[in-house]
Amino acid sequence: MRISTTIFLTDETISPVRLARELEQRGFAGLYVPEHTHIPVERTTGYPAGGELPGEYGRTLDPFVALAQAAAVTTRLTLGTGITLVAQHDPIDLAKQIATLDHVSGRRFTLGVGFGWNKEEAADHGVEWSTRRELVLDRMRLMRALWAPEPTAYKGEFGSVRPSSAFPKPAGGSPRTLVGGAAGPKLFSHITEYADGWLPIGGRGLTETVPQLRAAWESAGRDPKTLQIVPYAVRPSTGKLAHYTELGVEEVVLQLPPGDEPEVLRVLDEYAQYL
């Protein structure tokens, strides 16, 4: 099992360069980082985990800039977003950012796709909350048209693009793509259409939900051997990782604290037992 990590990188935490070097030297498989452009102070949307929203949510570094720094000082470490809020981006610009990071990292990029939880943040980007999932699907289709081998037009409900010259291209026509979110038919339809697998946050309840996703995957005509389940933001234990192995999980993403360098390195020391 590959052991990767995720962290809220901010202006107050360990730097992307320092963390990436430490992860690669210690033998960790990957680094994933989340995204929030801003957190409106006045909001009615509650923090999904309950209680007060932690301060790091409003201080996150831009994931593509941070991961580009990490790519520049490593050669093996995989790099991913956990997740990209696709609805909050211009899809033509986002397609270029993704393809460029995939190219300059030597094809080490994983695109984590998410739908968001903060209504006020999304609204400032002009996102209609009730149709955000449909918007994400439309934007993924548009980006895949830009990544196609030949100039390909796309016209969807929310956007369109003319047949275009758009380079670089992600390896294989699109980067490795994992979709985050709670289990259910809508989520599984996204995964089966354009993704390589699922990023279940926290990794709970997989005994029941993984078979459901596998059934949806096969019903969509996807090769059952290719489905990837990557439990995300996990607080590890030996028993938990053993259970994931029984479910066929080949990568798990462990949560790091949004701390300074000494704190993060102490946790990496603790996680070394799982490598």
Secondary structure in CASP SS format (residue, H / E / C, confidence):
PFRMAT SS
TARGET T0000
AUTHOR 0000-0000-0000
METHOD secondary structure of the structure
MODEL  1
M C 1.00
R E 1.00
I E 1.00
S E 1.00
T E 1.00
T E 1.00
I C 1.00
F C 1.00
L C 1.00
T E 1.00
D C 1.00
E C 1.00
T C 1.00
I C 1.00
S C 1.00
P H 1.00
V H 1.00
R H 1.00
L H 1.00
A H 1.00
R H 1.00
E H 1.00
L H 1.00
E H 1.00
Q H 1.00
R H 1.00
G C 1.00
F C 1.00
A C 1.00
G E 1.00
L E 1.00
Y E 1.00
V E 1.00
P C 1.00
E C 1.00
H C 1.00
T C 1.00
H C 1.00
I C 1.00
P C 1.00
V C 1.00
E C 1.00
R C 1.00
T C 1.00
T C 1.00
G C 1.00
Y C 1.00
P C 1.00
A C 1.00
G C 1.00
G C 1.00
E C 1.00
L C 1.00
P C 1.00
G H 1.00
E H 1.00
Y H 1.00
G H 1.00
R C 1.00
T E 1.00
L C 1.00
D C 1.00
P H 1.00
F H 1.00
V H 1.00
A H 1.00
L H 1.00
A H 1.00
Q H 1.00
A H 1.00
A H 1.00
A H 1.00
V C 1.00
T C 1.00
T C 1.00
R C 1.00
L C 1.00
T E 1.00
L E 1.00
G E 1.00
T E 1.00
G C 1.00
I C 1.00
T E 1.00
L E 1.00
V H 1.00
A H 1.00
Q H 1.00
H C 1.00
D C 1.00
P H 1.00
I H 1.00
D H 1.00
L H 1.00
A H 1.00
K H 1.00
Q H 1.00
I H 1.00
A H 1.00
T H 1.00
L H 1.00
D H 1.00
H H 1.00
V H 1.00
S C 1.00
G C 1.00
R C 1.00
R C 1.00
F E 1.00
T E 1.00
L E 1.00
G E 1.00
V E 1.00
G E 1.00
F C 1.00
G C 1.00
W C 1.00
N C 1.00
K H 1.00
E H 1.00
E H 1.00
A H 1.00
A H 1.00
D H 1.00
H C 1.00
G C 1.00
V C 1.00
E C 1.00
W H 1.00
S H 1.00
T H 1.00
R H 1.00
R H 1.00
E H 1.00
L H 1.00
V H 1.00
L H 1.00
D H 1.00
R H 1.00
M H 1.00
R H 1.00
L H 1.00
M H 1.00
R H 1.00
A H 1.00
L H 1.00
W H 1.00
A C 1.00
P C 1.00
E C 1.00
P C 1.00
T C 1.00
A C 1.00
Y E 1.00
K E 1.00
G C 1.00
E C 1.00
F C 1.00
G C 1.00
S E 1.00
V E 1.00
R C 1.00
P C 1.00
S C 1.00
S C 1.00
A C 1.00
F C 1.00
P C 1.00
K C 1.00
P C 1.00
A H 1.00
G H 1.00
G H 1.00
S C 1.00
P C 1.00
R E 1.00
T E 1.00
L E 1.00
V E 1.00
G E 1.00
G C 1.00
A C 1.00
A C 1.00
G C 1.00
P H 1.00
K H 1.00
L H 1.00
F H 1.00
S H 1.00
H H 1.00
I H 1.00
T H 1.00
E H 1.00
Y H 1.00
A C 1.00
D C 1.00
G E 1.00
W E 1.00
L E 1.00
P C 1.00
I E 1.00
G C 1.00
G C 1.00
R C 1.00
G C 1.00
L H 1.00
T H 1.00
E H 1.00
T H 1.00
V H 1.00
P H 1.00
Q H 1.00
L H 1.00
R H 1.00
A H 1.00
A H 1.00
W H 1.00
E H 1.00
S H 1.00
A C 1.00
G C 1.00
R C 1.00
D C 1.00
P H 1.00
K H 1.00
T H 1.00
L C 1.00
Q E 1.00
I E 1.00
V C 1.00
P C 1.00
Y E 1.00
A C 1.00
V E 1.00
R C 1.00
P C 1.00
S C 1.00
T H 1.00
G H 1.00
K H 1.00
L H 1.00
A H 1.00
H H 1.00
Y H 1.00
T H 1.00
E H 1.00
L C 1.00
G C 1.00
V C 1.00
E C 1.00
E E 1.00
V E 1.00
V E 1.00
L E 1.00
Q E 1.00
L C 1.00
P C 1.00
P C 1.00
G C 1.00
D C 1.00
E H 1.00
P H 1.00
E H 1.00
V H 1.00
L H 1.00
R H 1.00
V H 1.00
L H 1.00
D H 1.00
E H 1.00
Y H 1.00
A H 1.00
Q H 1.00
Y H 1.00
L C 1.00
END
